[in-house]
């Protein structure tokens, strides 16, 4: 196929472009900004646009399909030209469905945990040399790309994002996949710029459960009451498999999972990660991996990129970075690190970076989220607020939201860096939580703090 990507530089979009190029399709694309790693990865395969910007002349009747990314706007000149030529225009999830409609589609949904669960499943499949197609939202060890599409594999494992599909299609992505096998890990209100109320957000998961193919299955976290209620109330003719956090204990900074064969040391930690593991085990079994083989493989799983990722360690200190940004995930991640190293001081730093976290009303959801930390630091950039065209947030609003009198707040990246690099990290755990980069924090230099 001859396929053109409008907004090829996005994380998901460039990975799909690379996957299709590897499959043998002819790929072109445009974007008005492309950053690394997308830039270097596209360049390595000869797919990097020669010029930044939008060029309507790239759109011709010779194209078999257009894939439209969320970064593009409805008045994009290439999109308008494609519409004039009546070309087939796909959103990212629409195209993935088109490529996988004859496969068994495994879709992992949830407000949090979906990347980790998808990564666990793919790790297990890779460990046992079971070839599957996939799309995951993080870079994994042993995987060159984050999307793989073939004409031969029976299964495709898809991370089911609830964010919007494209500028033309305002449906959540996971509504379009029509899974045969599905999982929901949890529901915690997010993306308030798109889902303005909690009830409206929850409704998207009801639609997802009802979109499962008749005779398919839903594996669900029964510890999340919202998830439990939605799944058990669904009248869709599907099989329902609840899961819960397995028994485990922490000894000297190592987590041991209780199995039928006894205690087994694992690389990951934290109650939420063990809960994710339970969900991944069920899905892996649905895909033909028995319990013993799952445990053998999962023992070597070290986590997905930016998901409680260890960036430095010494005998007396350790540092992690994590993508956590929603209140529930921030609280779970902070507790996980403190529980793993209870005798060490925990410095937990959170950057408010998303639309939701920079909203004065939504900020109230963060009450108690950093309470497990010995020292709690919040950073946000007024520049990021301006870029997102949001109302200014006052320091008092942040302090009131977290309900912690000793909360340290920074709004200047240099001040935050100066604070961080002035700390004594002896007998300390450092946790850096953000979907951004703290205004340009050099994580390589952060590694040097841990000694």
Secondary structure, DSSP 4 states (H G I P E B T S, - for coil): -EEEEETTTSHHHHHHHHHHHHHT-EEEEEBS---TTHHHHHHHTT-S-SSSB--GGG--TT-SEEEE-TTS-TT-HHHHHHHHTT--EEEHHHHHHHHHTTSEEEEEE-SSSHHHHHHHHHHHHHHTT---EEE-SS--TT-S-SEE--SS-SEEEEEE--SB--SS--SBGGGSS--SEEEE-------TTT--SHHHHHHHHHHHHHTSPTT-EEEEETTSHHHHHHHHH--SS-EEEEE-PPPEEEETTEEEEEETTEEEEES--SHHHHHHHHHHHHHHHHTT--HHHHHHHHTT----TTSSEEEEE-SSEEEEEE---SHHHHHHHHHHHHHHTTTSEEEEEEE--STTTT-TTGGGGGTTTTTT-SEEEEE--HHHHHHTT-PPPPHHHHHHHHT-TT-EEE-SHHHHHHHHHTS--TTEEEEEE-SS-TTT--HHHHHTT--
